[in-house]
Amino acid sequence: MRARLQRIAHEDPTPQGADAAAAPSRTDEALLDAYSHAVIAAAEAVSPSVVNIEVEQRRSESRRRPEGSGSGSGFVVTPDGFILTNSHVVHGATTIRVSLADGRHLRAELIGDDPDTDLALVRADTTGVAPVQFGDSAAIRVGQLAIAIGNPYGFQTTVTAGVVSALGRSLRANSGRLIDDVIQTDAALNPGNSGGPLVSSRGQVIGVNTAIIRPAQGICFAIAARTAQFIAGRLIRDGVIRRSYIGVAGQNTPLPRRVVRFHGLPIESGVVVASIEPNSPAARAALQPGDIVVAYNDQPVAAIDDLHRLLTDEQVGAHAKLTVLRRTERLVLEVVPGEAPRR
């Protein structure tokens, strides 16, 4: 009996259930603390470089837009005042003003605008403002922390956080071209966030916030940093983004299976030519309405977006092969793309 009492006396009087409940609580606290520290550190690193952009816009006959004003976000990308934003924020603006995080209000000038990627570059005297650091958008992973910083509805330097929901999305720009390599996130965006940075937990910019799906919740998109850096570099150097064009209007069309088999095509659709611009590269190449484009320089063209991707700035003035189906024949035409007109 005495030995039994000694054994009971040496047992831990604390119920095991209490320890089990306390341990997860301490773990959760540590995790939440780490999450908060990551968001705080990233926001403190990038927020001073984020600006509010206000514009006055001229009347647009094509879009039936009256004269008015608009706003968005942007962020400083170089020490000498270049600011990256969305094209739809500043396109057609007659006056651009930026408000810095330190309270300064400055006039800005439009350096370059690329509606096809919905990116633009403006410049202001941002002396004393450190530029952002870009991260490698090709290295990000689905599920990682994503922090959006911007000025929704004029509320300056608003921070929201979420995760990278998906990678490699495609988004249709206002110009009609497809933007590739788009990041999907659930970090909340609202009107006014456009042009602001999407940031990693390291405080590096991985994207440019650009669009939301209004009826949905938690489906937002950002142009990948890799695309943004390329476009910004070209706009700083040239002020414009050069792309080639051949001067056709077309639409996607399925190909009969017998035609695919007969010509040994690797695709089951092509681009049927609806119209051809006069004196365009396509007109000079003797392309005809009704022709179906199936390849460009031996690269398959299954849709109009494939043709857009292949008509890069390097193709301006370069001889290329355009493979078309004309009635029952397969023809290879020589075309020399020109530089696409400015929008």
PyMOL commands that set and color helices and strands:
alter all, ss='L'
color gray80, all
select helices_A, chain A and resi 2-10+16-49+87-90+137-139+152-154+225-238+257-263+281-284+304-310+313-315
alter helices_A, ss='H'
color red, helices_A
select strands_A, chain A and resi 50-57+68-76+82-85+93-99+105-114+119-123+145-150+158-172+178-185+197-199+205-212+220-224+244-245+248-254+269-276+292-296+299-300+320-326+329-335+338-339
alter strands_A, ss='S'
color yellow, strands_A
deselect
rebuild
show_as cartoon
